[in-house]
Structure formats: C-alpha cells, structure tokens
Amino acid sequence: MQVENLSRIELELLFGQWGRRNGIRKHLLDLDDTICDTDKVFKEQFLACSAYLARKAPQLGPEQWKKKLVEVNDGLFASLGVRREKLGAVMTEVGKQYSLPGEVRETAWGILDQIYERPIQMLPGAEEGLAFIKKCGVPLGIVTHGGLQWSWRKYQWLNMARYLDWDEVYVVDENGHKTERSWQEGCRYHGVKPEECCVTGNSPLSDINPALNIGVRHCFLVENDGLWSIHKVPLVKEVKRIPDLSAFIGLGAEYLTA
C-alpha cells in the first residue's frame, strides 16, 4: 500500500507507531528557518541597508555593501549570536572601516533593526506539519536562541498557541549559537532524556550536530536555500533530510510492510 492512498487517520496511526517503536516522548524543534521564515526578513533588510549605503557611500556598490555586511555579521555571530545589539556592532565596525558619518551609521542600523520589528511568516508546510504532529498526540517543544522578547513576538505573530503553550518554548542563551549544552538544557527543561525525543532543525551547526552529540537518536534536517554560511558544516552523522515539516505526514511508511 502506498502512503498517498492512506486516510488521514491511517497516517496518524502510522506516525504514532513510529514514535512508540522509537521511544519518542516529545518532538523538539528549532524555530527560526525551521518553522518560520526568519531568513527572508534578514535578507530583505540587509538588501535595503546595502542599497541605502550605496547611495550615501558610493565607494561600494549595493552587492559589495551586502557582502561586507554579511561578512561582519558572520564574524560577530560566535560572540554576539542573534542579540539585537549585534546589528549596532555590525554598523560600528563597518563605519570604522569605511569612515561613515555618524548619521549614516545610525540610519543604516535603524534599517537593520527592523528585522526585530517585522512580523515573520510560517514556512511552507510548517502549519500542516505542526497540526499533524499535534493531532497525533505527540507533545511539541521549541528550543530557540532568538532572545526572550523576540521569541515571544514570533510566538504571537505565528499564532503558535494553536500548537503549544508558551511554556513549551525554551529560550537558550542568545549570545552565540546553540551548543550541546543548549540542547541538554532544552531536553531537561522539556522533561525528556535525549534518547526520548526527536529533534528537527535547519542548522547542522546549531541543531543537528549538537543534538546527535548528546545522544538524540532521531534528527531531521530541514533543508532550505537560506542557510547562512556559518551554519554550513558537515554533519557528524547522516540524518533524514526533509524539505519542510509536512514531510512528517507519512513518517513510518517502513512499517507498512512490516
């Protein structure tokens, strides 16, 4: 029998069977660029800032300014993570390198700062996938480093209350990327051992590798074209790659012939 011929109830039973056989008590997910399209907002504001700088400081063109902004932003990621203040540090550094007037630096920073004010949209397949997992009775939890205030805003913008309570969102230290310790703390917060959960994220660096390294046995890598270069590291172990969260509908198809 093919998965596409199964009813919704049969698909839910199949997913539940997969979870029971693998001892899954909770499904932990990253938030940014796994559930919501944060990358789109970042890119659009970086492009807007680059266009502004090209007008006010034409020693570089828009594409060159964008490359410079991304380069400095990536360089500060290890120490400042996704803190809102990091974008001010980006413009301080760029301003020093190119002797930008204070007014230009401040305006450019304001353009980048809109990243934290713009509502973010769900990624394709995310609503369908989250609704399916919830319907199957598998508890959901979020592990994110987006900062408490920004994470709360995204929770509201995305109407995440449809799928889980705010108490199920664990915000780790925003000063840097998620590490093994972050996922250990996330598991502890959500009341599961690493081997009792599955982890889904889009970053080998911040999600998949650290989760595997602490003993998570089932990880899913959401592949998208927007992954920042700093996150593109080799996987410590091959995992299942999925285009979006709707791929969980039909998970467990291997049991159809079992």
Backbone bond lengths (Angstrom), bond angles and torsions (degrees), N, CA, C in turn:
res aa  C-N    CA-C-N  psi(-1)  N-CA   C-N-CA  omega(-1)  CA-C   N-CA-C  phi
1 M - - - 1.472 - - 1.522 109.45 -
2 Q 1.327 117.23 135.31 1.455 122.65 179.39 1.529 110.41 -86.53
3 V 1.329 115.67 147.32 1.465 120.45 -179.17 1.518 111.20 -58.28
4 E 1.335 116.83 -40.04 1.465 119.69 -176.58 1.524 112.72 -64.95
5 N 1.336 117.56 -14.78 1.463 120.55 179.44 1.524 112.71 -92.97
6 L 1.322 116.48 -2.34 1.460 120.01 -177.98 1.520 111.30 -82.67
7 S 1.319 115.92 149.06 1.459 120.77 174.44 1.515 109.68 -75.64
8 R 1.330 115.51 168.23 1.467 119.50 179.49 1.527 110.59 -61.29
9 I 1.308 116.74 -41.50 1.465 120.19 -179.88 1.519 110.30 -62.89
10 E 1.325 117.32 -41.20 1.460 120.85 178.84 1.528 111.41 -64.36
11 L 1.340 116.56 -38.15 1.464 120.31 177.33 1.518 111.10 -64.85
12 E 1.335 116.14 -39.40 1.461 119.86 178.08 1.523 111.10 -65.63
13 L 1.317 117.08 -40.55 1.467 120.95 178.04 1.529 110.59 -65.08
14 L 1.312 116.45 -37.65 1.462 121.52 178.99 1.520 110.79 -63.87
15 F 1.330 116.16 -44.64 1.464 121.14 178.93 1.531 110.33 -64.77
16 G 1.323 116.13 -42.60 1.460 119.50 178.09 1.515 111.97 -62.39
17 Q 1.326 116.33 -37.99 1.457 120.49 178.05 1.524 111.07 -64.47
18 W 1.341 116.30 -41.30 1.465 120.57 177.38 1.529 109.91 -59.78
19 G 1.319 116.62 -44.97 1.456 120.33 -179.05 1.517 112.57 -63.77
20 R 1.319 116.84 -43.89 1.463 120.21 -179.01 1.528 111.36 -65.39
21 R 1.308 116.78 -42.24 1.468 120.22 -178.60 1.530 111.58 -65.76
22 N 1.310 115.80 -27.00 1.466 119.19 -178.09 1.519 113.21 -102.97
23 G 1.320 116.65 6.68 1.459 120.59 176.14 1.513 114.10 66.90
24 I 1.342 117.59 33.00 1.468 121.71 -177.18 1.528 110.13 -85.33
25 R 1.324 115.81 119.40 1.467 120.85 177.29 1.518 112.45 -102.25
26 K 1.322 117.80 -19.05 1.463 120.07 -178.69 1.524 109.54 -157.34
27 H 1.340 114.56 147.46 1.462 121.15 178.44 1.522 107.97 -109.10
28 L 1.334 116.56 111.30 1.461 121.86 -179.97 1.521 109.73 -98.23
29 L 1.320 115.94 135.28 1.454 121.54 -177.66 1.521 111.59 -130.17
30 D 1.319 115.37 145.68 1.450 122.41 164.23 1.527 107.27 -69.34
31 L 1.321 117.76 162.83 1.468 121.09 -179.95 1.527 112.36 -104.25
32 D 1.340 116.71 -60.17 1.462 120.55 -173.44 1.524 112.15 -70.77
33 D 1.323 115.57 123.80 1.468 124.54 177.44 1.523 112.77 64.69
34 T 1.333 115.39 14.27 1.459 122.28 166.50 1.521 108.21 -112.86
35 I 1.338 115.25 -45.76 1.461 122.14 176.98 1.528 110.91 -104.89
36 C 1.326 116.45 -43.72 1.472 119.93 -176.01 1.526 111.32 -120.97
37 D 1.326 115.11 157.35 1.465 122.26 -172.79 1.528 111.14 -89.99
38 T 1.323 116.39 66.43 1.461 121.53 179.08 1.524 111.09 -66.48
39 D 1.322 116.73 -35.68 1.462 121.11 -177.87 1.525 111.81 -58.63
40 K 1.329 117.51 -36.91 1.468 121.58 -179.55 1.527 110.62 -60.04
41 V 1.330 116.12 -44.35 1.464 120.42 -179.79 1.523 110.59 -66.34
42 F 1.335 117.10 -44.39 1.458 120.64 177.43 1.520 110.86 -56.95
43 K 1.314 117.14 -50.03 1.461 120.85 -176.09 1.513 112.05 -63.60
44 E 1.313 116.79 -41.45 1.463 119.66 -178.60 1.524 111.23 -66.00
45 Q 1.327 117.57 -39.56 1.467 119.53 179.76 1.528 111.76 -73.91
46 F 1.323 117.12 -34.23 1.461 119.78 175.24 1.525 110.48 -65.98
47 L 1.312 117.47 -38.03 1.465 120.99 177.06 1.528 110.72 -66.34
48 A 1.329 116.80 -41.96 1.467 120.57 179.31 1.527 110.31 -64.22
49 C 1.321 116.33 -41.63 1.461 120.50 178.49 1.524 110.90 -65.50
50 S 1.318 117.36 -40.28 1.465 121.69 179.28 1.521 110.94 -63.40
51 A 1.317 116.76 -41.12 1.462 120.79 178.86 1.529 110.66 -64.88
52 Y 1.331 116.70 -40.73 1.464 120.84 177.50 1.527 110.97 -63.00
53 L 1.323 117.12 -46.52 1.467 120.26 -179.28 1.522 111.47 -64.54
54 A 1.327 117.33 -35.11 1.467 119.94 178.57 1.523 111.36 -64.86
55 R 1.334 116.70 -30.29 1.468 120.09 177.49 1.520 111.45 -77.13
56 K 1.320 116.48 -40.79 1.462 120.78 -175.13 1.527 113.12 -87.66
57 A 1.324 116.72 -24.52 1.472 121.09 -179.62 1.529 108.14 -137.65
58 P 1.328 116.96 76.01 1.468 121.23 -170.73 1.525 115.58 -72.29
59 Q 1.344 117.47 9.89 1.469 117.39 174.29 1.520 112.10 -64.43
60 L 1.349 116.38 -19.36 1.458 121.67 172.99 1.526 108.80 -126.00
61 G 1.333 116.30 148.18 1.453 120.75 174.43 1.519 110.76 -83.47
62 P 1.337 118.05 172.62 1.471 120.87 -177.72 1.524 113.57 -55.72
63 E 1.334 117.43 -43.47 1.463 119.68 -178.36 1.521 111.24 -67.55
64 Q 1.334 116.89 -37.58 1.466 119.94 178.27 1.519 111.22 -67.54
65 W 1.330 116.38 -40.19 1.470 119.52 177.07 1.529 110.29 -63.35
66 K 1.326 116.72 -40.76 1.465 119.17 179.13 1.526 110.98 -61.40
67 K 1.319 117.12 -44.77 1.467 120.53 179.07 1.521 111.15 -61.46
68 K 1.319 116.58 -39.34 1.467 120.35 179.51 1.526 110.52 -66.64
69 L 1.329 117.46 -44.52 1.459 120.87 179.33 1.530 111.24 -60.98
70 V 1.329 116.35 -44.68 1.469 120.79 179.66 1.527 110.30 -64.59
71 E 1.322 116.83 -41.01 1.463 121.06 179.60 1.518 111.38 -60.32
72 V 1.322 117.01 -47.45 1.464 120.87 -179.56 1.527 110.35 -68.86
73 N 1.320 116.74 -40.91 1.464 120.98 178.91 1.526 110.82 -60.19
74 D 1.332 117.06 -46.00 1.463 120.78 178.55 1.532 110.93 -62.57
75 G 1.321 116.00 -38.86 1.461 119.84 -179.42 1.510 113.34 -64.26
76 L 1.322 117.01 -28.34 1.462 121.21 -179.02 1.525 112.90 -92.65
77 F 1.343 116.56 -6.25 1.467 120.08 -174.34 1.527 111.78 -62.90
78 A 1.327 117.40 -41.83 1.465 120.32 -176.40 1.518 112.48 -61.16
79 S 1.342 116.73 -34.01 1.466 119.64 -176.21 1.529 113.28 -97.80
80 L 1.330 117.01 -30.39 1.463 119.70 -174.94 1.521 113.73 -115.01
81 G 1.344 117.97 -7.64 1.456 120.20 176.78 1.511 112.77 56.81
82 V 1.339 115.79 -130.04 1.464 120.45 -179.23 1.530 111.01 -111.69
83 R 1.312 117.33 23.14 1.462 119.93 176.51 1.518 110.17 -57.03
84 R 1.303 115.79 142.03 1.461 120.27 -179.11 1.521 111.08 -59.85
85 E 1.324 116.04 -34.23 1.461 120.77 -178.69 1.534 112.57 -66.20
86 K 1.330 116.08 -17.32 1.463 118.58 -177.23 1.523 110.98 -62.10
87 L 1.320 117.73 -36.01 1.460 119.86 -177.99 1.523 111.31 -66.67
88 G 1.340 116.60 -31.37 1.455 119.46 172.78 1.517 110.71 -66.31
89 A 1.351 116.17 -38.79 1.460 120.47 177.46 1.524 110.91 -65.86
90 V 1.320 116.46 -35.06 1.473 120.58 176.40 1.523 110.36 -60.14
91 M 1.330 115.93 -48.60 1.466 118.75 -177.83 1.520 111.87 -71.87
92 T 1.325 118.10 -29.56 1.469 120.10 174.87 1.523 109.86 -62.66
93 E 1.319 116.60 -46.57 1.457 121.12 -179.59 1.527 111.95 -66.14
94 V 1.324 116.42 -45.23 1.469 120.39 178.93 1.524 110.20 -64.67
95 G 1.329 116.02 -38.92 1.460 120.04 179.12 1.510 112.55 -62.20
96 K 1.340 115.83 -39.63 1.460 119.78 177.72 1.524 111.07 -65.74
97 Q 1.324 116.28 -43.77 1.456 120.14 -176.54 1.525 112.43 -64.32
98 Y 1.337 116.66 -32.09 1.465 119.85 -174.26 1.522 112.62 -118.58
99 S 1.337 116.80 13.89 1.475 121.79 176.58 1.528 111.87 51.05
100 L 1.320 116.07 48.39 1.458 120.53 -179.58 1.528 110.55 -76.88
101 P 1.328 118.23 139.17 1.471 120.68 175.31 1.529 110.68 -60.20
102 G 1.313 115.50 151.00 1.451 120.43 -178.06 1.508 113.43 -55.95
103 E 1.342 116.93 -40.25 1.464 120.57 -179.17 1.527 111.41 -63.15
104 V 1.327 116.50 -38.80 1.464 120.95 179.51 1.526 109.60 -67.35
105 R 1.332 116.99 -42.80 1.460 120.16 178.56 1.522 111.34 -60.75
106 E 1.331 115.89 -44.91 1.461 120.02 -177.89 1.529 111.52 -64.97
107 T 1.335 116.14 -41.93 1.463 119.17 179.75 1.516 110.85 -66.29
108 A 1.337 116.50 -41.67 1.463 120.25 178.43 1.525 110.60 -62.61
109 W 1.318 116.80 -42.23 1.461 120.64 177.10 1.533 110.22 -60.27
110 G 1.325 116.62 -41.84 1.457 120.17 178.82 1.523 112.69 -60.53
111 I 1.337 115.88 -36.76 1.468 119.79 177.51 1.524 110.08 -65.40
112 L 1.331 116.65 -45.86 1.462 120.03 179.05 1.527 111.58 -65.94
113 D 1.323 116.14 -35.26 1.465 120.53 -176.83 1.526 112.37 -65.25
114 Q 1.332 117.09 -19.57 1.463 120.28 177.73 1.522 112.09 -63.23
115 I 1.328 116.60 -16.34 1.468 120.55 175.29 1.522 110.11 -52.11
116 Y 1.334 116.60 -38.76 1.457 121.08 -174.83 1.530 113.34 -86.88
117 E 1.338 116.34 -3.04 1.458 120.84 -179.08 1.527 112.40 -108.51
118 R 1.322 117.43 -20.13 1.460 121.10 -175.52 1.525 111.23 -82.22
119 P 1.324 117.93 129.07 1.466 119.86 174.57 1.525 111.13 -58.51
120 I 1.314 115.41 142.68 1.463 122.32 -177.26 1.520 108.71 -107.89
121 Q 1.324 115.83 145.13 1.450 121.56 -177.44 1.532 111.02 -102.03
122 M 1.323 115.12 157.98 1.462 121.30 173.80 1.528 110.12 -66.60
123 L 1.308 116.21 147.01 1.455 121.06 171.25 1.527 109.36 -74.87
124 P 1.328 118.03 153.68 1.466 119.62 175.56 1.527 111.01 -55.04
125 G 1.301 115.91 136.99 1.455 121.20 177.81 1.514 114.99 84.63
126 A 1.345 117.36 -12.97 1.465 119.13 -175.17 1.525 112.33 -69.28
127 E 1.318 117.05 -46.51 1.462 119.37 -179.19 1.528 110.65 -62.25
128 E 1.322 115.70 -43.30 1.460 119.64 -179.56 1.529 110.78 -63.03
129 G 1.334 116.17 -44.48 1.456 120.03 -179.06 1.511 113.26 -66.33
130 L 1.324 117.26 -44.65 1.462 120.50 -179.95 1.525 111.35 -64.78
131 A 1.334 116.24 -41.47 1.460 119.60 179.20 1.530 110.92 -63.53
132 F 1.325 116.20 -37.76 1.463 120.50 179.90 1.522 110.72 -66.14
133 I 1.330 117.24 -47.68 1.462 120.79 -179.23 1.525 110.25 -60.80
134 K 1.333 116.41 -43.12 1.464 119.39 179.10 1.523 111.05 -63.84
135 K 1.324 116.89 -42.61 1.469 121.08 -179.14 1.528 110.57 -61.62
136 C 1.332 116.17 -31.95 1.464 120.61 179.55 1.521 112.19 -74.83
137 G 1.334 117.25 -6.91 1.451 121.17 177.77 1.509 114.99 83.77
138 V 1.331 116.79 15.01 1.468 120.44 178.27 1.531 108.21 -89.97
139 P 1.331 119.32 119.03 1.466 120.86 -179.85 1.532 111.13 -61.30
140 L 1.326 115.43 140.66 1.458 122.73 179.66 1.517 110.36 -108.30
141 G 1.327 115.76 147.04 1.450 121.83 174.24 1.510 110.11 -144.63
142 I 1.324 116.17 149.72 1.467 122.00 179.00 1.521 108.72 -111.24
143 V 1.330 116.19 139.65 1.461 122.84 171.02 1.525 106.08 -125.87
144 T 1.324 116.88 111.11 1.463 120.75 -173.90 1.524 110.53 -136.98
145 H 1.321 116.46 155.16 1.467 120.48 176.14 1.523 110.24 -117.62
146 G 1.334 117.22 26.58 1.453 121.14 -175.97 1.518 115.26 -77.52
147 G 1.315 118.36 4.68 1.457 119.99 -176.97 1.517 110.27 87.50
148 L 1.314 117.84 144.72 1.467 122.04 -173.30 1.527 112.14 -62.91
149 Q 1.337 117.24 -51.32 1.464 119.73 -175.92 1.524 111.90 -65.00
150 W 1.334 116.54 -45.62 1.462 120.18 -179.06 1.522 110.99 -66.72
151 S 1.322 117.82 -37.38 1.466 121.42 177.88 1.523 110.65 -64.17
152 W 1.337 116.26 -39.56 1.470 120.09 177.98 1.520 110.51 -64.70
153 R 1.334 116.65 -40.03 1.462 119.18 177.83 1.524 110.94 -62.89
154 K 1.329 116.54 -44.42 1.467 119.76 179.31 1.523 110.94 -64.02
155 Y 1.316 116.64 -38.84 1.468 120.79 177.21 1.526 110.11 -57.20
156 Q 1.327 116.22 -41.27 1.458 120.05 179.71 1.525 112.03 -75.39
157 W 1.337 117.92 -46.93 1.467 121.35 179.61 1.526 111.36 -55.31
158 L 1.325 116.07 -40.70 1.460 120.99 -174.83 1.525 112.92 -87.26
159 N 1.339 116.25 -3.77 1.462 121.30 -176.73 1.531 110.47 53.84
160 M 1.321 115.05 47.87 1.459 120.82 -177.43 1.523 113.07 -68.04
161 A 1.335 116.83 -13.04 1.462 119.82 177.56 1.525 111.37 -60.98
162 R 1.335 117.17 -16.30 1.470 120.51 175.67 1.524 111.17 -64.02
163 Y 1.342 115.93 -24.63 1.464 120.00 -171.26 1.526 114.16 -116.49
164 L 1.316 117.08 -30.85 1.466 119.84 -178.84 1.519 109.99 -160.97
165 D 1.329 115.81 155.26 1.456 121.48 177.28 1.530 110.25 -73.34
166 W 1.315 116.56 157.18 1.458 121.43 176.93 1.530 111.02 -58.42
167 D 1.321 116.70 -31.88 1.464 120.16 179.11 1.528 112.25 -63.23
168 E 1.322 117.44 -15.99 1.464 121.46 178.88 1.532 112.43 -90.23
169 V 1.331 116.84 8.84 1.469 121.74 176.28 1.523 107.94 -104.34
170 Y 1.313 117.03 115.44 1.460 121.83 178.78 1.525 108.79 -103.29
171 V 1.327 115.76 118.48 1.470 121.85 -178.21 1.523 108.20 -101.30
172 V 1.318 116.32 114.64 1.462 121.05 179.57 1.522 109.31 -87.78
173 D 1.310 116.13 178.18 1.461 122.43 -179.82 1.523 110.35 -55.22
174 E 1.332 116.96 123.57 1.464 120.56 -178.37 1.524 112.35 -82.25
175 N 1.320 118.15 -2.09 1.465 121.45 -179.26 1.525 110.45 -88.70
176 G 1.301 116.77 76.61 1.450 121.48 -178.83 1.518 110.67 124.17
177 H 1.332 116.82 -172.55 1.455 120.30 179.43 1.524 109.66 -95.02
178 K 1.344 116.22 165.62 1.458 120.21 178.45 1.528 109.82 -68.05
179 T 1.315 115.55 141.95 1.454 122.82 -175.72 1.532 109.50 -124.81
180 E 1.327 115.63 -178.16 1.466 120.01 174.58 1.529 110.59 -56.72
181 R 1.325 115.18 -42.44 1.463 118.61 179.63 1.529 110.66 -62.41
182 S 1.330 117.35 -39.23 1.462 120.94 179.10 1.528 110.97 -58.44
183 W 1.329 115.83 -45.58 1.460 119.26 -178.11 1.521 111.66 -73.82
184 Q 1.332 117.65 -31.56 1.467 119.94 173.79 1.523 109.96 -62.42
185 E 1.342 115.71 -45.89 1.455 120.07 178.86 1.523 110.91 -65.56
186 G 1.339 116.50 -37.13 1.457 120.69 178.15 1.519 111.49 -63.42
187 C 1.312 116.73 -43.71 1.471 120.40 177.31 1.523 110.24 -62.25
188 R 1.330 116.21 -44.31 1.466 120.38 -179.42 1.539 110.02 -62.08
189 Y 1.329 116.33 -43.16 1.461 120.46 179.42 1.535 110.78 -60.81
190 H 1.328 116.37 -40.86 1.464 120.97 -176.64 1.521 112.94 -85.69
191 G 1.338 116.95 0.85 1.449 120.40 173.08 1.514 115.64 74.91
192 V 1.325 117.15 29.76 1.464 120.47 178.72 1.525 109.98 -132.57
193 K 1.321 115.93 153.23 1.446 121.65 170.43 1.529 107.99 -82.04
194 P 1.331 118.50 155.10 1.467 119.68 -179.76 1.525 113.47 -53.07
195 E 1.329 117.26 -38.04 1.463 119.62 -177.91 1.523 112.65 -75.51
196 E 1.344 116.83 -6.60 1.465 120.63 -179.06 1.519 112.97 -100.53
197 C 1.324 117.57 5.51 1.463 119.84 -179.15 1.518 109.89 -131.53
198 C 1.311 115.70 163.61 1.453 120.02 166.99 1.520 106.79 -115.46
199 V 1.315 116.40 151.67 1.464 122.36 -175.73 1.520 109.11 -122.81
200 T 1.321 115.47 133.62 1.458 121.72 176.96 1.518 109.23 -124.73
201 G 1.314 116.49 129.99 1.457 121.31 178.82 1.523 110.34 -160.13
202 N 1.315 115.59 172.29 1.470 119.86 -178.47 1.521 113.32 -105.22
203 S 1.326 117.72 -6.51 1.462 120.68 -174.80 1.523 112.31 -112.39
204 P 1.336 117.94 118.03 1.464 119.26 171.70 1.530 111.74 -58.75
205 L 1.347 116.97 -38.33 1.458 121.64 -176.98 1.519 112.46 -68.53
206 S 1.321 116.86 -47.56 1.462 120.72 -170.03 1.522 114.57 -100.16
207 D 1.316 117.89 -18.71 1.460 120.53 -175.59 1.530 112.57 -116.46
208 I 1.315 116.35 -65.31 1.461 120.28 -167.77 1.523 112.65 -70.54
209 N 1.334 117.19 -53.35 1.471 119.23 -177.32 1.529 113.17 -60.35
210 P 1.348 118.97 -49.04 1.470 117.29 179.67 1.522 113.07 -64.38
211 A 1.350 117.19 -33.88 1.464 119.44 177.86 1.530 110.65 -66.20
212 L 1.322 116.50 -43.84 1.470 119.91 177.72 1.525 110.82 -61.67
213 N 1.308 116.02 -39.99 1.459 120.43 -175.43 1.528 113.54 -68.54
214 I 1.332 117.80 -20.80 1.473 119.19 177.96 1.526 111.73 -97.01
215 G 1.336 116.97 0.77 1.451 119.17 174.54 1.514 117.16 109.87
216 V 1.348 117.82 7.69 1.465 119.70 174.32 1.529 107.62 -68.61
217 R 1.323 116.60 127.47 1.468 120.49 -173.90 1.515 113.40 -93.18
218 H 1.329 117.03 -18.20 1.461 119.72 -176.59 1.528 109.63 -130.21
219 C 1.333 115.51 106.34 1.460 122.01 179.23 1.523 109.47 -121.48
220 F 1.328 114.97 147.02 1.454 121.55 179.54 1.523 108.58 -127.87
221 L 1.318 116.01 124.52 1.454 122.08 -178.71 1.517 109.60 -98.34
222 V 1.332 115.85 114.89 1.467 120.89 175.79 1.529 107.51 -79.91
223 E 1.298 116.63 114.37 1.462 121.09 -177.29 1.522 109.60 -90.29
224 N 1.321 115.64 128.59 1.460 120.10 173.73 1.521 109.77 -146.56
225 D 1.312 115.35 163.63 1.467 120.80 -175.20 1.521 112.63 -81.49
226 G 1.322 117.35 -6.80 1.454 119.61 -172.99 1.508 115.04 -95.69
227 L 1.333 117.77 10.92 1.462 119.72 -175.92 1.525 110.53 -67.30
228 W 1.339 115.93 126.32 1.463 120.68 178.59 1.528 108.92 -65.86
229 S 1.321 115.41 146.87 1.460 121.02 -172.86 1.523 113.04 -57.48
230 I 1.336 117.07 -32.85 1.457 120.21 -177.28 1.532 111.84 -64.77
231 H 1.335 117.06 -23.03 1.462 121.22 -178.76 1.531 112.51 -87.90
232 K 1.329 117.26 -8.92 1.465 121.09 -174.86 1.523 110.71 -85.17
233 V 1.309 115.39 83.05 1.467 122.11 177.40 1.522 107.97 -120.47
234 P 1.327 117.94 157.20 1.471 120.14 179.16 1.528 111.56 -63.34
235 L 1.299 116.43 145.08 1.456 121.16 174.96 1.526 109.25 -73.64
236 V 1.335 116.51 141.10 1.464 119.46 177.66 1.525 110.62 -73.83
237 K 1.323 116.21 -18.65 1.456 122.25 178.47 1.520 107.29 -157.35
238 E 1.317 116.87 140.28 1.459 119.34 -179.62 1.524 110.33 -67.31
239 V 1.331 116.23 137.76 1.466 122.02 179.81 1.524 108.29 -129.93
240 K 1.305 115.55 172.67 1.460 120.21 178.59 1.524 109.19 -72.14
241 R 1.316 116.19 129.62 1.457 122.46 178.80 1.525 108.86 -102.38
242 I 1.318 115.86 134.04 1.461 120.22 -178.77 1.527 109.43 -130.39
243 P 1.339 118.08 149.43 1.467 120.76 179.33 1.521 113.25 -75.32
244 D 1.326 116.51 -31.61 1.466 121.60 179.50 1.521 108.17 -167.04
245 L 1.320 115.86 177.58 1.467 120.15 -172.79 1.524 113.90 -69.92
246 S 1.331 118.00 -17.89 1.462 119.11 178.22 1.527 111.20 -67.44
247 A 1.340 117.64 -12.78 1.471 121.32 178.49 1.526 111.73 -65.35
248 F 1.335 118.20 -15.05 1.462 119.58 178.05 1.524 111.41 -72.48
249 I 1.306 116.76 -17.09 1.469 120.24 175.60 1.523 107.78 -74.47
250 G 1.316 116.42 108.90 1.458 120.76 -175.45 1.515 112.70 110.03
251 L 1.339 116.62 -6.49 1.459 119.17 177.02 1.530 109.16 -61.55
252 G 1.308 116.77 133.43 1.445 122.02 -176.67 1.515 111.78 104.42
253 A 1.346 116.27 10.85 1.462 119.77 -178.65 1.512 112.51 -60.76
254 E 1.338 117.10 -21.96 1.460 120.25 179.84 1.528 111.71 -63.95
255 Y 1.344 116.98 -18.12 1.460 119.45 -179.61 1.531 113.01 -85.25
256 L 1.324 116.01 -5.57 1.457 118.82 -178.69 1.520 112.02 -63.72
257 T 1.332 115.57 -29.10 1.451 119.33 -179.12 1.532 111.59 -110.13
258 A 1.376 115.38 5.58 1.457 119.11 -177.39 1.523 110.59 -72.55
